Amino acid sequence: MTCPACQKAAVSALTGVYDFKCLPCCVRLTMTTYPDKRLAMKQIEAILRFRLAPTRETLMASVSQTWEKRRSAQASITTPVKGGSCER
C-alpha cells in the first residue's frame, strides 16, 4: 500500500511531503541530495531520529539499489549504439 505522501509525489515530484515511516519516502528524500553524499548522510541521520523510521541497514540498501537503477538507466541513455550514425 502506498502512503499519502507517496501518492502526492506520484502526482507532483515537487510536493516536499515525506513520511519517515515509509521506506520509499525516506529513499526519495535521500535521493534529492544527489550528488552531495555529506548532505545525504545528514538526511539519513535526521530520518533515523524518528521512532518508526526504517532501520539504517534497510534504508542504505534501498538507497544503494535506487542509485544503481539510476546509474544503469543513465548509462543506457548515454551509451552510443554500435554502428549508429548521425549523418544525414
Beta strands, then each sheet from edge to edge (+ up, - down):
end
